[in-house]
Amino acid sequence: MKVKSTLILSILTGILLISIVNATPIRNYKSVGLTTKNPSTWEATDISAGNLFFFQQQEVKWVYKPAWGFSVKTYIWNDYVDLSSYDLTPNTQYTLIYYGYGSNNDVWPYATCIKTVTSNSWGSLTSYNIPYKYSQFLNNGKAEKFWLVPTRDLDCVNHKLIAWNPDTILFETTTI
């Protein structure tokens, strides 16, 4: 019985060590809440309407080196965003945007569409590991805004908001 317990403990320890060694590290993470705002005062009215989680995840990439005749393992950092939101209009398309495009930061009507997601029948939505190069905004001295907007109010091809319905938009609680 003791041998069997020791064997099981050894296997579980090995699995734990493998999972620790293979854990993918993250860095430069930033959590940003989403809220509705009163369009008259711009005060937050529902500070728990959703959340954005910006992070960089380390990934392994094999790069072939012709001079050496074999591939080498390299590590790269990729930027991602996780999105979750609640109390939305059910079965409706929403788009996560950066309020700006190119050199136009925080300027009407510019918008960079990041990801479109449809809310479920309860008015919730989630989307994980959205690839988006947000790290370009870190420490650049600008207040970068990210909003969740009904897709019908956007023209993603031309990078613009085409309607202003602030009562249907979830705004950031803090900028990055």
Secondary structure in CASP SS format (residue, H / E / C, confidence):
PFRMAT SS
TARGET T0000
AUTHOR 0000-0000-0000
METHOD secondary structure of the structure
MODEL  1
M C 1.00
K H 1.00
V H 1.00
K H 1.00
S H 1.00
T H 1.00
L H 1.00
I H 1.00
L H 1.00
S H 1.00
I H 1.00
L H 1.00
T H 1.00
G H 1.00
I H 1.00
L H 1.00
L H 1.00
I H 1.00
S H 1.00
I H 1.00
V H 1.00
N C 1.00
A C 1.00
T C 1.00
P C 1.00
I E 1.00
R E 1.00
N E 1.00
Y E 1.00
K E 1.00
S E 1.00
V E 1.00
G E 1.00
L E 1.00
T E 1.00
T E 1.00
K E 1.00
N C 1.00
P C 1.00
S C 1.00
T C 1.00
W C 1.00
E C 1.00
A E 1.00
T E 1.00
D E 1.00
I E 1.00
S E 1.00
A E 1.00
G E 1.00
N E 1.00
L E 1.00
F E 1.00
F E 1.00
F E 1.00
Q E 1.00
Q E 1.00
Q E 1.00
E E 1.00
V E 1.00
K E 1.00
W E 1.00
V E 1.00
Y E 1.00
K E 1.00
P C 1.00
A C 1.00
W C 1.00
G C 1.00
F E 1.00
S E 1.00
V E 1.00
K E 1.00
T E 1.00
Y E 1.00
I E 1.00
W E 1.00
N E 1.00
D E 1.00
Y E 1.00
V E 1.00
D E 1.00
L E 1.00
S E 1.00
S E 1.00
Y C 1.00
D C 1.00
L C 1.00
T C 1.00
P C 1.00
N C 1.00
T C 1.00
Q E 1.00
Y E 1.00
T E 1.00
L E 1.00
I E 1.00
Y E 1.00
Y C 1.00
G E 1.00
Y E 1.00
G C 1.00
S C 1.00
N E 1.00
N E 1.00
D C 1.00
V C 1.00
W C 1.00
P C 1.00
Y E 1.00
A C 1.00
T E 1.00
C E 1.00
I E 1.00
K E 1.00
T E 1.00
V E 1.00
T E 1.00
S C 1.00
N C 1.00
S C 1.00
W C 1.00
G C 1.00
S C 1.00
L E 1.00
T E 1.00
S E 1.00
Y E 1.00
N E 1.00
I E 1.00
P E 1.00
Y C 1.00
K C 1.00
Y H 1.00
S H 1.00
Q H 1.00
F H 1.00
L C 1.00
N C 1.00
N C 1.00
G C 1.00
K C 1.00
A C 1.00
E C 1.00
K C 1.00
F E 1.00
W E 1.00
L E 1.00
V E 1.00
P E 1.00
T H 1.00
R H 1.00
D H 1.00
L E 1.00
D E 1.00
C C 1.00
V C 1.00
N C 1.00
H C 1.00
K E 1.00
L E 1.00
I C 1.00
A C 1.00
W C 1.00
N C 1.00
P H 1.00
D H 1.00
T H 1.00
I C 1.00
L E 1.00
F E 1.00
E E 1.00
T C 1.00
T C 1.00
T C 1.00
I C 1.00
END
